[in-house]
Structures are given as structure tokens and as C-alpha cells.
Amino acid sequence: MTHIVDGKSDEFMLPHFINTMVELGRLGNKTPDKGGFYKRKYDKSKTVLNIKSFTYASVSCVKIPFVEQAKQYIREGRYFDAFTEIKKSSEKKADFIRKILCSYVAYSFACVGEVTHKKYGIELIDKAMAYGFNWAPPTLIMQLFGGKKEIIPLLKHYSIEIPNSLLEFSELPLFNPRHGIYFLAK
């Protein structure tokens, strides 16, 4: 990450424990004998990594109500309802998700004029994220949160700088992928 330098470099640095995992060769599915965040036992049960002690412990299935409801909406193709569930939840986990998604939207709009030519606006960044990384395009995330009128107050709430390209964005549907390919609910 030392070669990436932009206005958000510090925000996207990997936590130290990730470097330790790499040094220990704990690369997940690539190293099943060593594990990663999770490690499968021979009896097919999973254990989870304790990032402080770097030991594995048994996993209990935790059901988080807002997540379970959002997953059900996604299974039904009700993506706006799933995002409404995330928006309205008062749980700290939901707040974390909202902040990450808001950061993604703001960062993407901040790249307009730097990563793509300004005349193309956010459209090429949407396509790069969708086709290059198979991520939901930033304008889709914004749309599912309720559009510009909803995302801007969230950005302010999280003290995330609002890029001019977002303020100037017309919200005309520039790129409309199939929602279902980005949101999977098991």
C-alpha cells in the first residue's frame, strides 16, 4: 500500500493484523491447513481467528436481526427494503456498514477528474467498479440509500468530505446494472 498516494490513502490502510496473517501464511482458502479468518476442521466445523492471540476458537452462529431481515429482502429481490433495514438500524454494526458504504461512495466521486476524465463524470468509475472489481457501482449504493438527498446528510454525519462531483451529480440513471449480481444472501 506504500505506492498508493491520494487523499484517502490513510483511510484505506490495512490493519496491522492483516500483515501478520500474511507473514504467517494464513491466506484463507489458499492455505486451508493454516487457515485465514476462518479455519475448517477435518469434521467440517469452522473455527474463527482471534486477532489478538492469533489462535482459533469455535464459532457459534450469531444471528443479527437487521442483517437477517436485509438478507431476506435480498433473497426476495427487495434491494431498497434491504438498504432501508441497514439505514434504520440503531446497532453499531449497522453504523459501521453505513460508514463504509458512505466512504466508498464519497471516494468514488472524489476520483472523478483524477481517475477518469471529468467529462465522463462518475459513469466510468461505476463501470470500472462493476466490471473490473464486480462491486456494486457507487451510484447504485447511493440510489439504494435513497439518492443524493439521503447520502449527503449521511456523509456529513460521518464527517466525510463531500466531493464537488457528488454535489454536481444530476442523478440521471447513467448506469443501471442488475442489482442481484452484487448482493447475495446466503
N, C-alpha and C positions, 0 to 999 in steps of 0.2 A: 504493500500500500504506500510505500515511500515515494513511488513515482507518480502518484495521483495528487495533483495540487489544484484545488479550486476552492471556492468559497465555503464548501461544506466538507472538506477533507477530514477535519477533526470529528465531525459528527458520524462519519461512516467508518471509523477505525474499528477493527475487530477487537473484542475484549481479549485481555491477556490470556485467559484460559484456553481460547481457541488456538493460539500459538503453542501452548503447552500440549494440547491434544495432537497437533501436527507433529511436534517434536517426538512425542511418544508413539507416533504411528497409529493413533486412534482415529481412523478416517471413515468410520461407519461401514457401509456395505462393501467398501473396497477392502476392508480389513476385518472380516467377520470374527476372526479369532481374537482380535484385540478390542473390537467394538468401536463406538463413537459416542454419541449422546446416549445411545441405547446399545445393549449387547444382548443377543439372543443366547439362551442356554440350549443345551442339547435336547431338553424336553420341550422346546419351542416357546418357553416363557421368556418374557423380557425383563431386563434389569435396566436401571437408569443410572447415568453418571452423576455422582455428587461432585460438582465443580470445585468445591473447596478441598476435599480429601482425595479426589481422583480415584475413588472406589465406587463399585457398583452396588446398588441396592434393589430389592424387589420393587416392582411398580404396582401400585393399586390404581384401579380405573377410577379416575376422578371425572365426574360429570359437572360441568359448569352450566347452569341453566340458560344464560343468554347465548352461549355457544351452541348448546343442543338445539335451541329454538332457531337460531340462524342457520344451522346445518339442515334442519327440517325444511325451512323455507327454500334453501338452495336446492335440496332434492326435488322440491316441487316446482322449481324454476321461478321462484318469487324472490328475485335478487334485491329489489328495492326494499322488500319487507325484511330481508336478512340484514341489510345495512341499517335499517331503522332500528332493529334489535341492538346492533352494535352502538348506534348513536344514543339510544335512550338509556342504556345500562349504566348504572352508577358504580359498577365494580371497577376496581383498579386495573384488572386485566383488560377490560373494555377501553379504559382510558389509555392504556399502553398501546392497544391496537389502533385507536383513533389517532394518536400522536404519530405513530409510524406511518400510517396511510397519509396523513396530512403532510408529513415531511417528504414523502415520495412525490406527492402532487406538486408541492412547492418547489422541490429540487428540479423536477422535470420542467416546469415552467421557467425556472431560472436558467435552464440550459438553452432556451430559445435565443438565437442570435449568437450563441457560443458553439454549440454542438451542431446545430442546423442553421441555415441562413434564416434571418429574421422574417423574410417574406413568406416562408413556409410555415411560420408560427409553430404551434405545438403539434401539428399534424404528423410531421416526420418523426418526432420523438415518440408519439403514440405508436406509430408503425414500427419503430426500432424496438420499443419495449414489447410489443405484441409479437412481432415476427422474429426478432433477434433473441429475445430472452423468454418468450412465451409467458410474459407477465401481463396482467390486466393493464391496458393503457391508462395513463394518468387521468385523461378526460373521462374515461369510464368510471374510475373510482370517484372522481368529483361528481359526476352525474348521479351515481348511486347514493352519494351522501346528500343529494338534494340540489346540486348545481353550485354555481359560483356564490349565490346568495347565502348558502349554508356553509361552504368550505371557508370563506374568508373570515367569518367570526370564529371558526374553529382554529384557524391559523393564528389569529390574534390571541385567542385563549392560551395557546401553547407557545406564545412569543416566537412564532416562526415568521421570518421576514416574508412579506407578500411581494412576489416579483411583479414588475410592471407588465410583463406579458400576460399574467393572470388577470390583472386589473383591466387590461385592454381586450381580453378574450371575449368574443361575441357569443359564445355558447351555441353557435350553429353546429349541428352534428357533422363533424368533419370526418370521423372515422368510427364506424359502428360495427364492431366485431360481434360475434356470437358470445354472449355472456358466459354460457355454460362451459366453455373450454378453459376459462380462467378460475372458476370457482367450483371445486369438487368437494363433496361432503360424504365422508365415509360413515 
